[in-house]
Amino acid sequence: MIKVLLAEDHRVVRDGLRALLQREPDMRVVGEIGDGLEAVGLVESMRPDVLVVDLMLPGLGGIEVTRLVRRRATSTRVVVLSMHAAEAFVIQALEAGASGYVLKDAGADQLLVAIRKAVAGKRHLSPPLTEASLADYQDRVGPMQADPYEALTARERQVLVLTAQGETSRETAARLGISPRTAEWHRAQVLRKLGLRGQAELTQFAMRRGLLGPEPSLPGPRPEPEDPKT
């Protein structure tokens, strides 16, 4: 029996996914969640065989959820569900460790195929995505330049997303279980490392990266000591 956890913030979509999977004799939905931050913790406690995660989730986006899950619960495979067919998003998801990338307008059978392939240790892309199209895209864009975003710690990425979503330092601190002073310190580090000046530029950066709104989002923390300014 394939144990599946659903991470999707739209209730109607989540209900449809659950109904689809529960019709399959070899699959069982063991949990569902609509928040990226909480999804990582649920995977760690439940250890499902497959996590089906939306690319866009509040708190933490699907790509960073994928990265954390593959680091913290290596037996759990991840299938990303998305409305975005842009090669850049697909490549980011695969590099984060996703076993599959399924478009929301693909047939229901594509998700089932992706889940079963993931359990078998194989990769699946729903049409019109292909390995060849991804390789062609990478040839066209050439080697990627150093990305300042990669210099951020996982905690700083969380603070970036929550701040860009409009949360105050106090609200961010409550979400992450840290002090407001520490949240402010992480925010300052984000601005410094990204070369940004204030909230407006931070929000614009997050939007360009697809971390907000109708694009994708972000991360969770690797073990790292909190700043002593708590």
Phi, psi and omega in degrees: 000128180272117180272123185241135173250134181255130174237099185208129186272350177265116186301318182298316179296317181297318178298320179294320178296317180298316180298319179299310185290325183287348174282345182274128184294341183255012182230149177217128176279117185260353179179163177209150184207154181243014183229133183295317180299316181289333181298319181298314179297323180293321177298317181298324182276326185264334181049059177291164176288322183222136170255124172261115188235134175289144179296330183245111178227148175290149177084310183205126183280166185300326181293315180285329172301315178301312182301316181291318181298317181292338178274322188261335180224075190297340180280346180271125176270157183235131173243122181269133178249129187209154173267358185256123180260003181299133184302327182300318179293317181298314181297318178300317181295316180293320179293333177284346176117009179294143176268345180205155177224113185241127178282143184293338178266008175282165178294154181302329181297334181295321178293318179297317178298316182298319180295314182293322178293320180301315179298327180277002179080021180248165182252145180221134174240130179281145177301146009272009180291140177217159176300324181294320181292326177292317179296320179295320179297315180296325176295321182288320183278340179076184181295140181283139175283163179304131184256117181299334178301326181292343179280348179284142172286167180298321178296319179296326177293321176299312181297321177303310183295312183295321178295316180295333177282357175100006180283143177284170178300322179293318179292318177299316180299318180295322180293322187261355179073034178234176180276155176303325180295319178292321177300318179295322179296316178297320179299318178297322178295320179299312180300318181294311184293327182269354180068036183256157181236087173093178187300318184298313180291325178297316179295318178298319178299314181298322179292318179297326180281355183075029182268351183230170172054224186277020175248203177272189178219215194229212209255185172215165198275137167279161181303121178204141181292142175289153178296141184295357182282022173279000000 
